[in-house]
């Protein structure tokens, strides 16, 4: 079974600064997808960014980028120019496609609580 | 389409009572997932449907839990004889079967068993 580990329960960053959230995972699969989700307080979970394992290029979405190290099974999220609205729980998640080539369930880490301060 | 809807948002129940939650997915999504999230933890997979077929159930889904998606549209999750350990946020999400861009989540139903 796949496992996802987030070793930073809480992090804090000042507004406009850069912060990196860590995630490692364990799998014997070669084809899979990795995700970062954001869950603001009392609000629904939304997708921040995703990475396809077969792509070597790191994904970027505006201020959000990842550092995907497949051999090390590491998938960190970098948030640049942090904003107060980035305050949230951040979850790393893993998905292995089914043998049918279709999407499957997500396995989540325990999350990192990010606080952006003035 | 307004996204994934879950009802109720909050439910307080006495131990031993039965509760039922409803999820309305995005209409064109044929996959529907249920997750449970306890305080300070990540969501844990419970079960998922493709159309009306329940394709996988987690070991977390004890005999007291049952989920249905009768017409391949909305889904219900019932918990019988609730226990205090059932207190959690129950999340529903939907996707298309070939969509690897991630799920769309609902806002969740927060269950408190007293």
Boltz contact constraints between the chains, C-beta under 6 A:
constraints:
  - contact:
      token1: [A, 33]
      token2: [B, 100]
      max_distance: 6.0
  - contact:
      token1: [A, 35]
      token2: [B, 102]
      max_distance: 6.0
  - contact:
      token1: [A, 44]
      token2: [B, 105]
      max_distance: 6.0
  - contact:
      token1: [A, 44]
      token2: [B, 107]
      max_distance: 6.0
  - contact:
      token1: [A, 45]
      token2: [B, 105]
      max_distance: 6.0
  - contact:
      token1: [A, 47]
      token2: [B, 102]
      max_distance: 6.0
  - contact:
      token1: [A, 50]
      token2: [B, 102]
      max_distance: 6.0
  - contact:
      token1: [A, 91]
      token2: [B, 42]
      max_distance: 6.0
  - contact:
      token1: [A, 102]
      token2: [B, 97]
      max_distance: 6.0
  - contact:
      token1: [A, 102]
      token2: [B, 98]
      max_distance: 6.0
  - contact:
      token1: [A, 103]
      token2: [B, 95]
      max_distance: 6.0
  - contact:
      token1: [A, 103]
      token2: [B, 97]
      max_distance: 6.0
  - contact:
      token1: [A, 103]
      token2: [B, 99]
      max_distance: 6.0
  - contact:
      token1: [A, 103]
      token2: [B, 100]
      max_distance: 6.0
  - contact:
      token1: [A, 105]
      token2: [B, 45]
      max_distance: 6.0
  - contact:
      token1: [A, 108]
      token2: [B, 42]
      max_distance: 6.0
  - contact:
      token1: [A, 108]
      token2: [B, 43]
      max_distance: 6.0
  - contact:
      token1: [A, 109]
      token2: [B, 42]
      max_distance: 6.0
  - contact:
      token1: [A, 110]
      token2: [B, 41]
      max_distance: 6.0
  - contact:
      token1: [A, 110]
      token2: [B, 42]
      max_distance: 6.0
  - contact:
      token1: [A, 111]
      token2: [B, 42]
      max_distance: 6.0
